[in-house]
Amino acid sequence: MAKGVVEVRGKDVEVREDTFKAYRGVRWAIISIVAFAAIVAVLFLAGFFTTVKNGGPHTPTQSGPQAP
């Protein structure tokens, strides 16, 4: 049976291949979630600072042409 090595609390542990693949899958899932959260945070902050720089949010009537 194939084996894989994972690091647990600073020690290398030899485990079965299916356990190794599951461990690797969980690690990639956590990395993906963290990356997604970081991207969302960057987009939110960019929009927030753009809004603050432009003087706050405007309703469509405020940003359109003025009525006579």
N, C-alpha and C positions, 0 to 999 in steps of 0.2 A: 504494500500500500504506500502511496506517495505521502511524503511529509513536507511540512512547511515550518518556518521559524517565525514566531511573533515575539515582540518585546512586551513583557508584562512587568511593570514596576521596576524597570531597569535591568531585568534578566531576560535572556533569550530562552524561549520555551519551544520545544519541538511538538507540533500538533499535526493531526491528520489534515489531508488536503482540503476536505470539505469545510472543516473548521477554519482553516487558514483563509479560504475564499470568503467565508461569511464574515470573518474579522475584517478583511480588506474591504468588503462591500459596505460594512457599517462605517468604517473610517472614511471612505469616499462619500458616503451619504452625509456625514457630519460636515465634511469639507465643503460639499455642494451647498448645504443649507447656510453655512456661514458666509460663503461667497455671495449667495443670493441676497442675504440680509445686508451685506456691505454695499452691493450695487443699489439696492432700494434706498439705503440711507444716503448714498451719494446723490442719487437723483432727487430725493426729497430735499436735501440741503441746497442743491443747485437751484431748484425751483423756489425755495423759500428765500434765498438771498437775491434771486432775480426779482421777486415780488417786492422785497424790501427796498431794493435799489430803485425800482420804478415808482415808488411812492404808494405802494399798497394795491390791493385788488380794486378793480373798477367794475361797475355794472355796465351793461351794454349801452345804456342811455348816456352814461358819463363819457364813454370813450368814442361815441359816434358824433355825427354833426349836430350842432346846436339848432333847436327849433327857433323860428323867428318870433 
